[in-house]
Amino acid sequence: MAAMTSIWDQRYAVPDYIYGKEPNDFLVAQAHRLQGQVLSLAEGEGRNAVFLATLGLSVHGVDSSAVGLAKAEALARDRGVVIRTEVADLAEFVPAPETYDGVVSIFAHLPKAIRDRLYPLVEKCLKPGGLLLLEAYSEDQQTRSTGGPKDVDRLMSPAKLLQAFPHLEPLHLWTGDREVWEGTYHRGASAVVQFIARKPGEGEPEGFWLPLPSA
Ligand SMILES: C[S@@+](CC[C@H](N)C(=O)[O-])C[C@H]1O[C@@H](n2cnc3c(N)ncnc32)[C@H](O)[C@@H]1O
């Protein structure tokens, strides 16, 4: 069941796009690796889904906020692209198995209890050879006021990611500081973790894919 009049619905109930209309920087830099059908977790107001749709990808954006996703649909109309949106609580959402060429998760800060149920389903929903592309605030962001949750359980780390996605092959795993300027809530020097991982293709030996040279 989707959350009712959540904090997110309240935040999004303003004319402005609170995370802006421009896509996340990490996604922009890495989107050329994506193809086909992409699932975007916690899509919010649509900036990332709409960007990917402008690249010709078929995007399914899921979020518990109906208000956010209504803004996502409006942004898609403005930009002349089509996206598929679905209001759903990620605590209960079950993506169809072996359906997506890519899964995108940008600043989707879920508690461990939700991640533990969802992330195995994320592994399953990728087609062989499919990619997970994720950026989140890291645990080092806890004491900063430039964005993200203060609850360390929702903040990520390389160790948490590697443990959460044991069946994906990491291609890029980086943590450090970068400037994040996205709307009114993400403002300034931030501690983040970035992760790109690939579901092994059929018949590929382990370690078949080397880390991305450009990452
Ligand atoms: C920081 S915003 C990021 C939005 C978007 N990914 C972006 O980068 O602009 C976090 C999003 O997570 C969504 N969210 C939080 N908990 C959720 C849950 N349990 N199920 C679905 N969406 C959730 C919120 O509605 C919100 O849109």
The ligand as a Tripos MOL2 file, in Angstrom:
@<TRIPOS>MOLECULE
LIG
   27    29     1     0     0
SMALL
NO_CHARGES

@<TRIPOS>ATOM
      1 C1         15.6250   12.3500   -1.7210 C.3       1 LIG1
      2 S1         14.2090   11.9440   -2.6960 S.3       1 LIG1
      3 C2         14.9960   11.4840   -4.2190 C.3       1 LIG1
      4 C3         14.0650   11.5500   -5.3920 C.3       1 LIG1
      5 C4         14.7320   11.2480   -6.7340 C.3       1 LIG1
      6 N1         15.3590    9.9460   -6.7520 N.3       1 LIG1
      7 C5         15.7140   12.3050   -7.1100 C.2       1 LIG1
      8 O1         16.9310   12.0370   -7.0910 O.co2     1 LIG1
      9 O2         15.2880   13.4200   -7.4420 O.co2     1 LIG1
     10 C6         13.7370   10.3710   -1.9950 C.3       1 LIG1
     11 C7         12.4970    9.7450   -2.6230 C.3       1 LIG1
     12 O3         12.2750    8.4810   -2.0190 O.3       1 LIG1
     13 C8         10.8740    8.2500   -1.9780 C.3       1 LIG1
     14 N2         10.6150    7.2120   -0.9890 N.ar      1 LIG1
     15 C9         11.0040    7.2160    0.3090 C.ar      1 LIG1
     16 N3         10.5800    6.0900    0.9110 N.ar      1 LIG1
     17 C10         9.9210    5.3650   -0.0320 C.ar      1 LIG1
     18 C11         9.2570    4.1090   -0.0170 C.ar      1 LIG1
     19 N4          9.1790    3.3640    1.0780 N.pl3     1 LIG1
     20 N5          8.6810    3.6830   -1.1580 N.ar      1 LIG1
     21 C12         8.7490    4.4200   -2.2890 C.ar      1 LIG1
     22 N6          9.3700    5.6230   -2.3610 N.ar      1 LIG1
     23 C13         9.9500    6.0870   -1.2370 C.ar      1 LIG1
     24 C14        10.2920    9.5990   -1.6420 C.3       1 LIG1
     25 O4          8.9300    9.7050   -1.9600 O.3       1 LIG1
     26 C15        11.1990   10.5200   -2.4500 C.3       1 LIG1
     27 O5         10.6220   10.7770   -3.7080 O.3       1 LIG1
@<TRIPOS>BOND
     1     1     2 1
     2     2     3 1
     3     2    10 1
     4     3     4 1
     5     4     5 1
     6     5     6 1
     7     5     7 1
     8     7     8 2
     9     7     9 1
    10    10    11 1
    11    11    12 1
    12    11    26 1
    13    12    13 1
    14    13    14 1
    15    13    24 1
    16    14    15 ar
    17    14    23 ar
    18    15    16 ar
    19    16    17 ar
    20    17    18 ar
    21    17    23 ar
    22    18    19 1
    23    18    20 ar
    24    20    21 ar
    25    21    22 ar
    26    22    23 ar
    27    24    25 1
    28    24    26 1
    29    26    27 1
@<TRIPOS>SUBSTRUCTURE
     1 LIG1         1 GROUP 0 **** ****
